[in-house]
Amino acid sequence: MAVTKLKDGRIVVAYRKGTIPEDPGRTREYFNRGPAGEKAAEKRNRELGFGKRKPVVKKTPPTFGDIAGDYQQDRFSRNTASTKDGRYYKLKSIILPELGHLPVDRLTHRRLDLYVNKRLKTQVTAWKGPEKRRVKKKLLDADGKPRFIKATTVHRELSDIMAIMAWAVENRKIAFNPVAGYKKPRRDDASIRPPSQSETRALLAHAPDHLVRAITLAWYTGVRPGAVELLSLRWSDVDMERRSMLVIGARKGGPVRRVVPLEDAFIATLKKWYKTDGENDNRHMITYNGKPILRIKTAWKNTKAAAGITRRLRPYDLRHAFVTYLLEDGADLKSVSTMAGHSRTDTTTRIYQHINMDLMRTSIAKMPPVGPTGTTELYQKKAPVNPDQQDDDK
């Protein structure tokens, strides 16, 4: 099993008992000193089946699809149902068909460039028609031109791809991250236009009872209008005495729990709802036929049509209204960011950048002038002083 050299220079081939059938108790054989002995010992070692080079088995690197599957099992179990569904759809329908077959070492910056270019040239589609006869149609903008995938959408997809690769390195699935440092395309987020007061009143006038509550709660608290935050609210989350409401965060990177203060007029509305619900603290605040609901998409669509609102307007825009109007009225940025459940104030300023600039302009206009004629006085040249004249004045 091994060729060794003794102190006296002799060469020995050592092996386990039973290796030589004719002499099962034997465990070694001796050979002469010097190069000739070493050569003979090596030959004998090979004859016994030892010392052969093992064939090098080249490991095939995992594909991006393999890594993505492991990532889903590890991370997706911690996500909410809505986040999980969105990411699963994005991976299965968009990302993996393009990149899933690639070995991770071939997922390079150049390959991501090709992915980005293709996505940005892809026209947006949507399923249209009755459920049994639905067809996928390409969408057009208001001016009749083809609507293409936005850079912000591709930016989010790349964020998922890079998160998967970083996770793979962290969990030793791969040795290095070939897409580390990739520069994602610049986001092209559309300027947020929240519902106006008149639009919101029109929605409330045509909304069924459960949607009236959803709209009102989102307007006054800024909660995310989904199953995790808005639709999971119970009466036990409301503190009438302290005029506040506890919100369990939707795991979007912000705080897990946050407390939102409630306006006095809204408290009066909540008390009426609470009395209508039989003052039951365990009951959900928004129900349909006495049962909790998971979505308001259909009710919103029908109510929006009945209210005569034709522009793009989502339930999520009620949350934008909460942040927008507070900031426009001069509310403290940190307070608004905390109430909205943002992880950092720069998240708020990034999303509502157009509002933030208006606020800064309003603030800078309040800067008082330095002199009686304003700040321009500072830049006026003064006549040189004559030292002799100065002495005479003294």
GUMARSE-440974 format. One record per residue: x, y, z of N, C-alpha, C in turn. Coordinates in steps of 0.001 Angstrom, whole numbers, padded with zeros to 6 digits, always signed. Atoms other than C-alpha are relative to their C-alpha. Last residue first. Layout:
<recs>
XYZXYZXYZ
...
</recs>
This chain:
<recs>
-000182+000268-001408-010356+109985+013466+000240+001276+000784
+001317+000219-000628-011789+111207+010236+000135-000262+001475
+000612-001304-000230-008399+112659+009311-001339-000142+000695
-000626-000626-001169-006810+109243+009831-000628+001343+000312
+000440+000755-001167-009277+107593+007452+000582+000635+001279
+001337-000518-000311-008663+110284+004851-000527-000639+001274
-000162-001357-000503-004983+109431+004980-001335+000603+000422
-000516+000002-001382-005703+105680+004730+000127+001399+000585
-001236-000801-000015-007931+106190+001666+000512+000064+001430
-000086-000987-001075-010530+103366+001684+001361+000701-000073
-001170+000135-000863-011155+101533-001559+000084+001142+001007
-001085-000908+000412-014735+101781-002841+001172-000151+000941
-000036-001245-000754-016860+098699-002021+001171+000854-000490
-001342-000488-000303-017609+096016-004554-000097+001327+000745
-000271-001311+000551-021124+094532-004307+001392+000464+000417
-000849+000094+001173-021225+090769-003716+000297+001356-000653
-001272+000611-000345-022548+090770-000175+000979+000027-001158
-000867-001018-000602-025270+093242-001096+001383-000553+000311
-000845-000557+001064-026734+090605-003393+000949+001049+000538
-001322+000610+000033-027914+088756-000276+000894+000588-001058
-000092+001402+000365-030831+091077+000265+001434-000464-000106
+000326+000129+001427-031188+094851+000169+000112-001434-000469
+001271-000678+000331-031449+095320+003928-000391-000117-001457
-000005-001457-000159-028730+092729+004537-001320+000608-000410
-001038-000411-000939-028476+088989+005162-000054+001502+000266
-001106-000749+000614-031722+087856+003588+000985+000466+001056
+000078-001464-000131-033805+085213+005393+001175+000689-000682
-001294-000476-000473-033957+081635+004007-000016+001525+000081
+000191-000594-001324-037673+080766+003673+001309+000538+000583
+000625-001301+000200-037330+080182-000085-000195+000733+001323
-001065-000948+000334-034867+077400+000724-000563+001404-000203
-000827-000284-001165-037629+075463+002512+001041+001071-000304
+000819-000760-000942-040119+075677-000326+000829+000420+001207
+000159-001337+000588-037436+074592-002816-000809+000897+000948
-001264-000717-000164-036474+071703-000524-000093+001410-000566
-000135-000385-001403-040100+070625-000265+001285+000785+000228
+000934-001109-000239-040479+070673-004045+000111+000499+001434
-000577-001187+000632-037331+068549-004372-000902+001215+000201
-001106-000457-000830-038689+066013-001844+000637+001273-000575
+000585-000743-001120-041935+065726-003740+001100+000609+000840
+000596-001216+000553-040161+064781-006968-000623+000860+001091
-001029-000996+000276-037942+062341-005080-000591+001311-000499
+000762-001248+000110-040851+060391-003627+000943+001169-000268
+001295+000283+000616-039442+056887-004181-000773+001301-000268
-000208+000531+001347-035834+057948-003544-001333-000187-000715
-000400-001090+000898-036720+060237-000630+000233-000488-001423
+001115-000924+000203-038681+057477+001094+000373+001090-000989
+000982+000746+000797-035942+054882+000629-001175+000908-000329
-000382-000169+001407-033442+057515+001808-000868-000841-000924
+000618-001197+000573-035409+057664+005070+000389+000182-001460
-000851-001179-000146-034471+054086+005835-000706+001191-000639
-001158+000354-000811-036255+050750+006372+000891+001205+000275
-001223+000059+000799-039576+052122+005181+001189-000280+000913
-000664+001299-000129-042604+051195+007280+001203-000145-000899
+000167+000762+001247-044793+054074+006081+000668-001366+000070
+001408+000401+000104-045114+055400+009639-000244-000850-001240
+000285+001005-001039-041329+055394+010025-001428-000506-000103
-000690+001232+000391-040749+057191+006707-000283-001125+000983
+000767+000574+001109-043374+059804+007622+000608-001325-000436
+001281+000490-000525-041737+060433+010992-000822-000681-001090
-000258+001187-000815-038248+060678+009498-001295-000601+000521
-000331+001137+000863-039419+063057+006764+000196-001279+000800
-001391+000414-000185-041120+065463+009193+000283-001274-000784
-000240+000956-001075-044458+066655+007796+001474-000412+000038
-001127-000356-000851-044406+069768+005601+000255-000942+001161
+000464-000891-001065-047865+069555+004037+001098+000310+001006
+000335-001291+000601-046332+068149+000842-000473+001010+001035
-001236-000705+000332-044691+065389+002878-000287+001376-000592
-000679-000354-001246-047991+064353+004476+001271+000794-000282
+000676-001151-000582-049802+064552+001131+000620+000407+001332
-000100-001215+000818-047293+062328-000644-000596+001212+000708
-001353-000560-000109-046905+059690+002088+000087+001343-000718
-000312-000222-001415-050628+058983+002496+001356+000690+000147
+000712-001217-000395-051322+059384-001227+000333+000366+001444
-000763-001126+000524-048615+056817-002027-000658+001326+000385
-001175-000103-000871-050398+054376+000281+000886+001166-000461
+000525-000609-001222-053614+055040-001621+001127+000175+001020
-000166-001445+000125-051594+054333-004780-000631+000759+001163
-001276-000395-000598-051280+050712-003648+000207+001508-000064
+000166-000151-001449-054995+050249-004375+001283+000485+000672
-000038+001270-000732-054085+050898-008022-000308+000236+001476
+000072-000297-001428-054923+053730-010421-000133-001316+000756
-000608+001070-000789-054207+053790-014133+000029+000412+001467
-001466+000038-000019-056580+056341-015622+000496-001155+000863
-000547+000807+001093-060219+055579-016387+001527-000092+000026
-001449-000246+000031-061955+056743-013215+000617-000931-001036
-000366-000724+001208-065709+056882-013823+001476+000347-000089
-000321-001381-000371-066642+055966-010244+000431+000831-001199
+001244-000665-000389-068395+052818-011483+000233+001466+000353
+000802-000197+001209-065222+051764-013303-001287+000753+000320
-000689-001009+000803-063107+052307-010181-000788+000308-001271
+000277-001301-000619-065622+050393-008108+000637+001126-000793
+001401-000341+000242-065537+047386-010446-000344+001386+000545
+000199-000184+001445-061716+047258-010508-001422+000451-000301
-000642-001260+000391-061437+047773-006748-000258+000297-001474
+000839-001083-000522-063942+045032-005983+000560+001354-000401
+001233-000047+000799-062041+042650-008261-000901+001141+000443
-000249-000349+001402-058619+043422-006763-001285+000159-000804
+001072-000948+000334-059632+043467-003097+000054+000397-001472
-000327-000981+001044-057620+040471-001921-001216+000880-000279
-001426+000042+000340-057351+037920+000909+000387+001038-001046
-000273+000101+001437-060712+038366+002661+001510+000078-000245
-001169-000762+000468-061808+037717+006245+000209-000218-001496
-001237+000777+000083-065348+036351+006726+001153+000876-000500
-000463+000459-001305-068505+038083+007993+001304-000780-000008
+000962+000981-000524-070128+038335+004584+000505-000624+001298
+001064+000063+001010-067005+040153+003410-000917-001156+000403
+000576+001323+000269-064566+041248+006113-001033+000122-001116
+000574+000047+001346-062211+044152+006850-000484-001419-000277
+000637-001292+000250-061493+044933+010508-000668+000046-001374
-000736-000796+000980-060831+041279+011289-000759+001299-000276
+000528-000059+001360-062609+040080+014436+000903+000829-000906
-000651+001032+000809-060652+039199+017562-000433+000032-001465
-001413-000307+000229-061517+042474+019318+000695-001009-000908
-000733+001270-000077-065281+041966+018937+001463+000249-000366
-001092-000243-000957-067139+045198+019658+000790-001278+000275
+000303+000669-001259-070207+043831+017843+001094+000124+001038
-000568+001356-000031-068883+044604+014376-000213-000711+001327
+000707+000798+001015-071179+047645+014041+000466-001456+000038
+001331+000271-000559-069783+049038+017316-000816-000866-000957
-000197+000940-001112-066236+048710+015975-001341-000391+000634
-000231+001328+000575-067211+050365+012704+000084-001059+001104
+001270+000423+000622-068690+053344+014572+000141-001399-000590
+000914+000356-001092-065619+053580+016804-001351-000458-000540
-000360+001328-000492-063362+053482+013750-000948-000457+001113
+000460+000979+001000-065165+056449+012208+000274-001418+000482
+001473+000013-000097-064688+058510+015394-000586-001004-000989
+000334+000761-001205-060997+057535+015452-001514-000103+000145
-000013+001406+000400-060740+058788+011854-000328-000904+001190
+001190+000239+000834-061816+062266+012939-000081-001465-000419
+001205-000020-000835-059248+062202+015772-001259-000305-000811
+000613-001323-000076-056389+061178+013476-001313-000075+000775
+001279-000137+000695-054608+057900+014193-000586+001381+000242
+000986-000824-000723-050949+057355+015073-001251+000208-000846
+000414-001168+000774-049170+054449+013334-001023+000792+000801
+001205-000596-000565-047238+051902+015384-000299+001284-000762
-000052-001451-000117-044718+049677+013625-001346+000490+000547
+001204-000615-000561-043884+045998+013685+000189+001515+000011
+000983+001078-000060-041407+043968+011631-001326+000526+000518
+000218+000597-001319-039490+047123+010747-001083-001084-000038
+000232-000958-001073-038602+047696+007087-000194-000699+001331
-001266-000583-000411-036996+045305+004582-000146+001000+001128
-000571-000695+001161-040194+044488+002720+001319+000673+000359
-001340+000536+000281-041288+041914+005266+000583+000571-001286
+000093+000981+001085-044987+042921+005109+001357-000543-000429
-000608-000310+001296-044921+044697+008462-000047-001144-000984
-001026+001021+000206-047366+043959+011293+000541+000173-001408
-000039+000599+001334-049222+047213+011945+001143-001006-000049
-001172+000840+000206-050244+048379+015438-000098-000654-001379
+000289+001321+000543-052768+051224+015489+001311-000738-000243
-001057+000595+000825-052797+054444+017469-000408-001387-000465
+000222-000442+001389-055165+056836+019219+001119-000491-000925
-001255-000634+000418-053781+056140+022703-000040+000470-001451
-000404-000977-001007-057274+055525+024046+001267+000743-000411
+000815-001208+000090-058566+053874+020868+000471+001077+000967
+000034-000524-001370-055728+051370+020677-000726+001336-000051
+000334-001419-000158-056315+049414+017464-000054+000351+001489
-001166-000808+000380-054503+046113+016793-000230+001493+000211
-000956+000036-001110-057135+044143+018775+001259+000820-000322
+000343-001073-000923-059649+045283+016167+000943+000032+001198
+001092+000372-000906-057883+043086+013655-000273+001168+000941
+000260-000830-001178-055752+044018+010643-001205-000517+000786
-000167+000813-001208-054878+041112+008320-000278+000793+001279
+001091+000974-000142-056338+042767+005222+000153-000911+001204
+001362-000539-000077-054180+045889+005486-001042-001062+000355
+000182-001183-000843-050755+044467+006375-001468+000403+000119
-000825+000004-001210-050195+040904+005187-000282+001187+000909
+000463+000959-001012-053061+040374+002732+000769+000113+001303
-000040+001417+000352-052357+043496+000717-000431-000863+001168
+001347+000565+000172-053024+047230+000809+000000-001439-000485
-000047+000656+001309-049651+048299+002280-001300-000763-000197
-000380+001410-000015-050531+050514+005220+000030-000546-001423
-001097+000301+000911-050504+054290+004697+000431-001451-000009
-001124+000651-000692-052581+054943+007832+001183-000324-000903
-000368-000641-001262-055351+057393+006868+001225-000609+000685
-000164-001448+000148-055745+056538+003169+000549+000628+001280
-001228-000255+000757-055113+052809+003585+000266+001495-000119
-001151+000396-000816-057730+052568+006341+001319+000296-000716
-000139-000952-001103-060286+054560+004349+001216-000314+000860
-000449-001288+000536-059800+052554+001153+000287+000984+001133
-001363+000168+000515-060009+049189+002934+000562+001330-000492
-000929+000104-001129-063048+050240+004974+001448-000103-000475
+000009-001311-000666-064921+051435+001902+000989-000019+001164
-000986-000808+000706-063811+048219+000159+000044+001419+000571
-001341+000463-000358-065597+046102+002788+001086+000812-000694
-000415-000317-001373-068744+048226+002542+001433-000429+000305
+000712+000812-000994-069080+048115-001245+000622+000233+001377
-000636+001225-000499-067512+051055-003138-000923-000792+000921
+000455+001148+000792-069425+053585-005246+000520-001340+000528
+001434-000107+000288-069300+056672-002996-000534-001221-000740
+000760+000327-001218-065912+055651-001564-001509+000016-000262
-000155+001437-000265-064382+055606-005059-000829-000414+001209
+000793+000695+001023-065800+059054-005843+000082-001510+000190
+001418-000128-000398-064438+060383-002534-000902-000726-000995
+000201+000903-001140-061011+059002-003441-001439+000065+000480
+000019+001368+000504-061129+060639-006852-000268-000990+001129
+001259+000179+000735-062121+063985-005287-000103-001416-000560
+001101+000111-000968-059338+063738-002706-001330-000247-000720
+000359-001277-000614-056821+063026-005452-001122-000220+001011
+001387-000440+000207-055481+059555-006102-000247+001329+000696
+000967+000649-000897-051681+059346-006128-001418+000471-000295
+001119-000932-000079-049573+060320-009131-001089-000649+000848
+001209+000516-000640-046221+058609-008743-001067+001088+000050
+000381-000901-001088-043585+059694-011244-001359-000432+000553
+000921-001070+000380-042663+056637-013316-000322+000864+001215
+001272-000032-000724-039635+054702-012233-000858+001171-000474
+000804-001029+000649-036958+054552-014922-001393+000040+000634
+001451+000130-000138-034266+052667-013029-000698+001153-000721
+000589-001049-000832-030720+052816-014372-001521-000136+000023
+000481-001184+000738-029544+049538-015802-000667+000985+000949
+001370+000157+000495-027656+047241-013400-000449+001258-000745
+000709-001267-000050-023892+047452-013080-001371-000149-000651
+000653-000330+001268-022467+044016-012335-000836+001277+000160
-000353-001323+000511-020227+044125-009268-000658+000376-001307
-000186-001010-001038-020417+040387-008597+000428+001319-000633
+000751-001211+000369-021618+038484-011665+000118+001080+001065
-000448-000600+001264-018985+035719-011569-000756+001268-000399
+001174-000570+000659-019587+035003-007844+000424+000702-001289
-000038-001449+000181-016933+032705-006471-001224+000444-000775
-001220-000567-000589-016484+029171-005108+000046+001522-000105
-000966-000318+001042-020038+027923-005687+001178+000713+000662
+000483+000767+001154-022539+026213-003380+000932+000197-001191
-001022+000868+000571-020535+027440-000448-000529-000954-001070
+000301+001353-000461-023550+028915+001407+000903-001055-000651
+000074-000013-001464-022249+032485+001108-000227-001400+000558
-001374-000117-000509-021242+031872-002503+000003-000088+001522
-000709+001230+000351-024707+030568-003400+001442+000024+000499
+000397+001033-000969-026407+033435-001516+000772-001295-000259
-000672-000352-001256-024439+035950-003599-000310-001024+001084
-001420+000305+000151-025573+034164-006757+000784+000322+001269
-000150+001456+000053-029229+034158-005703+001477-000380-000071
+000228+000480-001365-029090+037842-004706+000180-001519+000071
-001224-000253-000756-027513+038680-008061-000143-000437+001458
-001082+000847+000523-030343+037035-009969+001257+000154+000849
+000267+001388-000410-033015+038638-007756+001127-000929-000450
-000196+000039-001453-031490+042115-008169-000232-001409+000532
-001435+000148-000234-031240+041460-011899+000320-000041+001490
-000370+001370+000382-034994+040903-012035+001480-000263+000253
+000469+000900-001070-035607+044121-010088+000379-001450-000304
-000826-000279-001183-033458+046162-012507-000380-000945+001136
-001227+000769+000220-035254+044525-015445+000945+000168+001187
+000365+001418-000095-038547+045872-014081+001229-000885-000150
+000210+000292-001423-037016+049302-013480-000360-001457+000206
-001316+000257-000602-035670+049327-017041-000133-000319+001476
-000722-001162-000519-039237+049050-018296+001328-000421+000614
-000397+000221-001385-040534+046226-020500+000845+001176+000477
-001103+000920-000251-041905+047655-023728+000288-000126+001496
-000492-000210-001356-045269+049194-024586+001060-001059+000303
-000216+001212-000812-045846+049342-028337+000559+000355+001378
-001286+000624+000255-047051+052753-029594+000178-001235+000888
+000110+001070+000984-050735+053675-029624+001300-000701-000337
-000150-000566+001349-050312+057064-027920-000022-001061-001089
+001144-000860+000302-051767+055722-024667+000081+000594-001402
+000077-001192-000834-049207+052917-024671-001195+000837-000426
-000443-001244+000618-049865+049570-026324-000085+001133+001010
+000596-001249-000459-050135+046074-024915+000631+001196-000695
-001040-000990-000239-049413+042823-026729-000655+001335+000329
-000089-001097+000954-052190+040277-026344+001113+000966+000394
-001036-000949-000387-052269+036873-024679+000145+001049-001097
-001122-000017+000930-055566+035105-025204+001003+001057+000463
-001003-001052-000177-058263+034115-022749+001131-000156-001014
-000477-000360+001344-061116+031982-024007+001045+001113+000068
-000145+001206+000827-062118+030042-020889+000532+000306-001403
-000944+000963-000578-061451+032989-018530+000241-001210-000903
+000593+000866-001028-063143+035586-020717+000977-001097+000434
+001159+000793+000370-060864+037985-022643-000543-000839+001147
+001256-000725+000207-057370+039322-022246-001116-000981-000341
+001090+000899+000391-054079+037957-020871-001301+000777-000063
+000958+000285-001066-051351+040590-020851-001083-000916-000538
+001212+000733+000387-048250+041385-022872-000898-000218+001208
+000838+000434-001124-045415+043910-022574-001253-000679-000528
+001253-000738-000150-043096+044089-025575-000830-000605+001125
+001175+000875-000081-039573+042763-025143-001255+000820+000236
+000634+000000+001326-036744+045029-026345-001248-000878-000037
+000418-001373+000292-035671+045893-022779-000662+000126-001371
+001169-000351-000810-035650+042182-021947-000515+001399-000343
+001166+000728+000487-033333+041293-024832-001257+000397+000756
+000367-000514+001327-030824+044003-024002-001253-000683-000542
+000586-001331-000152-030814+043054-020316-000476+000542-001343
+001308+000167-000643-030238+039347-021007-000715+001357+000102
+000894+000548+001023-027419+040103-023461-001420-000156+000555
+000237-001071+000980-025744+042333-020876-000985-000461-001080
+001055-000837-000568-026222+039562-018299-000297+001189-000909
+001263+000736+000155-024247+037222-020544-001156+000800+000586
+000388-000053+001408-021438+039778-020842-001342-000695-000216
+000515-001342+000244-021291+040182-017073-000497+000127-001436
-000954-001094-000088-020879+036424-016795-000674+001351-000187
+000895-001127-000259-023166+033474-016123+000868+001233+000290
+000271-000669+001280-020836+030972-017766-000990+001152+000159
-001228-000667+000433-019297+029881-014447-000159+000686-001362
-000194-001287-000672-022804+029249-013127+001264+000722-000459
-000864+000256-001157-023481+026569-015741+000371+001343+000626
-001421-000361+000041-026272+027957-017965+000743-000497+001238
-000798+001110+000533-029586+026114-018273+001499+000256+000071
+000001+001178-000862-031486+028497-015971+000905-001128-000462
-001300+000228-000639-030476+031679-017802+000103-001309+000766
-001129-000663+000656-033191+032554-020318+001348-000450+000549
-000032+000364+001431-036011+030147-019389+001189+000612-000742
-000549+001342+000249-034932+030620-015738-000063-000434-001464
-001450+000100-000194-035432+034404-015636+000542-001368-000384
-000836-001003+000658-038881+034982-017132+001485-000320+000089
+000481-000444+001307-041570+032395-016429+000956+000904-000762
+000451+001080+000877-040126+030325-013587-000310+000476-001416
-001056+000972+000272-038088+033013-011871-000428-001009-001053
-001085-000695+000692-040597+035851-012147+001111-000981-000377
+000431-000260+001376-043511+033568-011266+001135+000613-000798
+000057+001291+000673-041686+032264-008188-000399+000188-001464
-001363+000427+000333-040731+035774-007154-000004-001327-000745
-000592-000912+000963-044305+037055-007334+001389-000441-000436
+000647+000203+001305-045827+034011-005651+000650+000882-001073
-000399+001307+000516-043313+034133-002785-000582-000243-001384
-001390-000122+000457-043809+037849-002252+000467-001293-000634
+000002-000869+001177-047585+037386-002105+001404+000167-000567
+000588+000692+001150-047367+034352+000195+000061+000858-001263
+001453+000024-000025-044984+036065+002595-000519-000654-001282
+000722-001117+000595-041350+035103+002545-001502-000139+000188
+000080-001091-000959-039477+032818+004946-000819+001170-000515
+000822+000447-001120-040134+029626+002965-000171+001110+001039
+001405-000263+000282-038851+031460-000093-000906-000420+001152
+000470-001354-000266-035350+031661+001310-001501+000176-000144
-000552-000603-001207-033998+028148+001689-000665+001322+000351
+000311+000822-001169-036167+026200-000740+000468+000655+001287
+001441-000048-000273-036058+028990-003292-000352-000771+001258
+000296-001309-000602-032283+029313-003027-001483+000107+000367
-000438+000068-001397-031809+025604-003672-000336+001291+000738
+000875+000936-000702-033911+025875-006835+000360-000118+001470
+001265-000696-000256-032044+029014-007941-000978-000899+000748
-000221-000931-001109-028716+027204-007559-001295+000708+000379
-000221+000796-001213-029869+024323-009737+000126+000906+001224
+001286+000564-000402-031319+026729-012322+000116-000839+001257
+000686-001053-000750-028031+028645-012397-001362-000496+000470
+000613-001020+000847-026406+025393-013407-000639+001075+000878
+001467-000017+000023-024087+023488-011135-000509+001072-000949
+000581-001053-000846-020426+023136-012118-001522-000029-000076
+000769-000916+000842-019476+019751-013565-000614+001070+000883
+001336-000329-000465-016818+018155-011437-000661+000987-000949
+000261-001420+000141-013894+016715-013323-001445+000291+000390
+001412-000175+000333-013053+013284-012026-000294+001505-000018
+000520-001280-000486-009308+012838-012170-001440+000156-000489
+000442-000913+001060-008516+009174-012676-000608+001269+000590
+001452+000016+000141-006748+007714-009699-000410+000978-001104
+000628-001306-000040-003068+007236-010253-001508-000122-000209
+000554-000420+001288-001974+003745-009485-000659+001377+000155
-000818-001011+000644+000239+003409-006407-000507+000446-001352
-000121-001266-000718-001293+000166-005327+000821+000979-000826
+001200-000826+000218-002608-002786-007310+000022+001323+000719
+000976+000301-001057-000149-005344-006023-001261+000857-000113
+000485+001363+000245+001728-005148-009312-001057-000399+001026
+001012-000088+001062+001951-001364-008819-000584-001370-000309
+001160-000713-000557+003697-001789-005480-001123+000092-001019
+000744+000970-000810+006028-004352-007007-001268+000626+000565
+000609+000954+000923+007071-001855-009693-000845-001005+000745
+001128-000686+000651+007619+000873-007093-000719-000944-000952
+001076-000123-000997+009760-001500-005033-001241+000666-000613
+000611+001325-000165+011854-002482-008079-001168+000057+000974
+000730+000302+001229+012485+001203-008916-000714-001331+000103
+001203-000850+000027+013400+002011-005340-000865-000321-001216
+000954+000527-000982+015792-000949-005204-001298+000794+000005
+000519+001260+000547+017513+000113-008426-001037-000601+000932
+001027-000230+001030+017785+003695-007175-000590-001276-000555
-000353-000710+001213+019644+002686-004013-001134+000107-001010
-000204-001433-000114+019177+000081-001335+000285+000599-001376
-001352-000520-000193+017824-003351-002061+000021+001516+000119
-000747-000138+001246+014196-004404-001587+001345+000677+000298
-001198-000848-000046+012118-005670+001321+000707-000006-001348
-001070+000605+000792+008506-006944+001262+001166+000988-000058
-000991-000855+000666+005808-006191+003821+000997-000824-000801
+000412-001409+000059+002599-007396+005532+001022+000896-000665
-001084-000911+000350+002693-011219+005254-000513+001438-000146
-000483-000692-001199+000080-013207+007089+001067+001030-000287
+000936-001001-000531-001880-014062+003942+000510+000756+001226
-000622-000272-001308+001076-015781+002219-000822+001082+000705
-000890+001120-000328-000288-017442-000907+000653+000176+001368
+000768+001219-000335-003243-015012-000986+000899-001166+000412
-000606+001093+000766-000930-011957-000814-000726-001288+000374
-000217-000540+001345-003029-008954+000358+000580-001078-000915
+000962+000556+000934-004325-010970+003314+000172+000514-001410
+000059+001455+000006-002581-008848+005881-001075-000479-000956
+000798+000655-001030-002334-005202+004855+000121-001513-000095
+001402+000202+000362+000500-003681+002818-000706-000762+001118
+000862+000451-001103+004053-002362+003128-001438-000105-000480
+001386-000132+000461+006632-002145+000313-000885-000589+001082
+001040+000928-000463+010029-001559+001877-001321+000344-000667
+001306-000435+000464+013236+000004+000539-001029-001066+000367
+000796+000988+000729+016477-000498+002463-001376+000559-000343
-000017-000202+001437+018557+002551+003330-000814-001000-000783
-001207+000620+000554+019502+001608+006897+000052+000079-001520
-001190-000763-000376+017014+004143+008224+001281-000581-000587
-000450+000178-001382+014166+002482+006283+001267+000811+000265
-001440+000232-000078+012654+003849+003054+000405-000087+001473
-000732-000813-000966+008940+003591+002411+001465-000389+000010
-001432+000231+000167+006671+002400-000431+000729+000944+000946
-000884-001160-000061+003012+002262+000591+001445-000437-000164
+000827-001201+000000+000000+000000+000000+000862+001252+000000
</recs>
